[in-house]
Each structure stands twice: as C-alpha cells, then as structure tokens.
Amino acid sequence: MAEQEAPAAPGQEITKPDRGHLIGLGGMWLAKWSLVLVAIALGALLFGWIIEKLWVIVLPVLLAIVVCTVLWPPTRAMTKRGIPPAAAAATTLVLFIAVLAGIIAGIVPSVVSQAPELANKATEGINQVQDWLQGPPINLKDDQIDEGIHTIIAKVQESGTVIASGVFTGVSTASSLLLTLGLVLVLSFFFIKDGPRFIPWLHSVSGGRAGRHLEVVLGRMWDTLGGFIRTQALVSLIDAVFIGAGLLILGVPLAPVLAILTFIGGFIPIVGAFVAGALAVLVALVANGLTTAVIVLIIILVVQQIEGNVLQPVLQSKSMKLHAVVVLLAVTAGGSVFGIVGAFLAVPTAAVAAVVVRYIGEQIDEKSAEANIPDDVAADEDIDDAEREGVTIDEAAVAPKGIAPKAITPQAE
C-alpha cells in the first residue's frame, strides 16, 4: 500500500520542487564531477610528462627497487645476526653480481649464437602453417590472410633487432648501458642499507596523521612488490625447468634457449608465456614434425595450467591478484610506451597502484562507518588518536559535538 502524504496544516500550502530546479541541481552535480575528472586526467598527464622527462633517473630507481625486493631478505637475515647494515648490503650485492655474471656468461653466448637459427626455425614453421591453411581441406586463398602471414614472417625474421632495441628502450637516453647498470647497483646498495630508516624519517617529516597513512601504504606496497617479484621468479623458474626438460626429452633443438626465453617471458604475464610457448611449438613443428609439436603444445598448456591454477594461488597472497584484463592492458600500455622494460614494470606498477586504491577504499568505508558512531564513542576514539599523535587530552574536556573542548596541551617527552 502506497504511503500517503501527511495532510497539510490549516493555512499551509504544499509546494513541490520545481522541475527546472531539480534539473539544474543534476546539471551542477554532473558539471562538478566532470571538472573533477578533467583535473584528475590533467594531473595524470602532467605526472606522465614528468616521468618521461626524468626517465633517465626514474628507470634506475625503479629497477633498483625491484632488485632490493630480491636482496632484502638475505640482508635482513644477516643484520639480525649482528652484521653491520653496510657490510650485509655489500655482501649481498657482491653475491648477487657474481651469480648474475655467472648466469650471463653461461647463457648469453649460446643465446646469441642460436638466435638466428631460432628465428629461421620460427619462420619455417609459419610457412608450413601457411601451406596447410592454403591446402585441402581448408583451401584458404584470401590475399589479405596471405599478406598478414608474410608480415608476421618479416617480423619474426627481424626479431633479433627488435628484441635488442626493445631491451634498450628507456635506457637509450642515458649516456651508456653500463652507466645505468652502475647507478642501479649503487642505488640498490643504499636502499638495502638505509631502507629501514626511510619510513620513520618520512613519518617524522609528514606528521602523525599523514605519517600513519604513509607508513601503512608504503609497507603494503613493499610487501606486495616483493611478494610479486619473488613469486614470479619462482613460477617462471618452475615453468622453464619443466618445459625445458620436456623439450630436451623430445629432442627439440634450441631447448636451452627456449627454456631461457620461457623464464624471461614469465616476468611479462600472459604475453610473455604466449610468445615463448608459440616459439617452442613452431621450432618443434619444423624440426621434429607435427606429432612432437602437438606433444610440446600439450606440455606447455599443462604446465601453464598448473602454474595459473595451483602455483600462483598458493604462492601469491590474494591482495596481489589482478584481473587478467588489467594485467593485459597494463602490459600493453607499458610495452607500447617503454618497450620491454615497460612491459616488465607494468604489472608490478599496477599491483602497487591497486594497493593504493584498496587503501583509499578502506579509509572511505571507515569514514562512512564513523558517521554513525555515537558522540561518546567518537570522543573516546578522539582521545586515542590524540595520544598516538603525542598530545594529552583531559577526558572530561571532550564534549559532544557542538561544545568546544578544553585546551590541548603537548605531551612532555
């Protein structure tokens, strides 16, 4: 039964809101939020422009932070055993450089020597697929499809140059690659040596209330980034070991190179795994025939399904998960702007941004809940907040809303 309006008092006239007035309110609301969105977009463009101009500095800082997520656990373990932070950081960094140099010295020559053969094998595989599509029973004769396949072949033949140029995209503005790598190592040393003192310093500079927010957000961002990098490294290693072992057992040529590409591709979700898997299947198709290529495809699909449905849910916390669409868009945007380096940094950046968005949502929900808290409960919370910020409030001085409280005095240190 519809609710009936209360009858008007004698002599009182009921006036309904004017339709034009309501439309005007809606228009003002829409205009206000349009201006807000435009301001946010302009701020994002300005931030992106600053990052682009300072990319020579920003890139080493970002790479150093990624390196620190790997080096911090052993450094922390050494400092807990009484080793000075500088010595622990130097030891960890030297061991990291030694391991990295050993891996590079072991794999780079074989990768460089076999890269042309890998490109040729992939090209032959594409040609063979083209012949099958144009033959019975499919009999595709479309000139556009043929032109598209030839374009893919040309891209694969130029893969060596594209990969080399993509690796150095974002570093070309620096005086040299060695300078950038040297800066990354120096920054990594200072970050892992003095990193624990950064948040307390930032807290003291920004003040109690803002400092607490920054401390929580930066802590979550660090945990998310570190967990993401370490988990991706472990998952990529497992993928490379199992897929590489399958390729070796099946006698597929270039198996070590393909395993290395699988490991590297694991750090670029979705796109990297697809490209590395496609190359492995094409090489197996040309060198070993259709049966071996199908077996390789099954191995890759099984390993990637186990990775996506078992390994990552177990190894990654739920707070780090991003929707596949977000990951794909982030990788596409990062790769189109900054090349392979951008594709590598895109997903960690999106994960860190998701942490900030989640925290803002938590604060909005908290503020919404506080709007319904009774005055006496809110007064108790005000006392707790003031004590955390280093001031003392006489509890009797806390009055309900609308009554001025007594003076607040700084807490003696």
Disulfide bonds with the S-S distance in Angstrom:
none
